[in-house]
Amino acid sequence: MPEVAPRPPIASLGWAATVGSLVMYFSFIDQIVRNLHGEKGSMILPAATCLCCALWVSYGWVRGLRDWPIVLANIPGVVLGGITFATAL
């Protein structure tokens, strides 16, 4: 069986940050449920999250080799930030 080269620490850090971002973005689900039950929240945070994550997805996508941790970590922020913003209207 061939030996597998160890991953550089920066790659592990990138994937750990991806997991952290996913946990943060999925916390928007609670606010979405509250919004749908009539407890309206602020629209500023979800709008800013959606815009910022869209910029990071764009950045990760256009990089030479595509930076998958950045792209994958920010797609849920675009989707859930947008849904949270829409339900807060």
Secondary structure, DSSP 8 states (H G I E B T S, - for coil): --------HHHHHHHHHHHHHHHHHHTHHHHHHHHHTT----SHHHHHHHHHHHHHHHHHHHSTT--HHHHHHHHHHHHHHHHHHHHH-
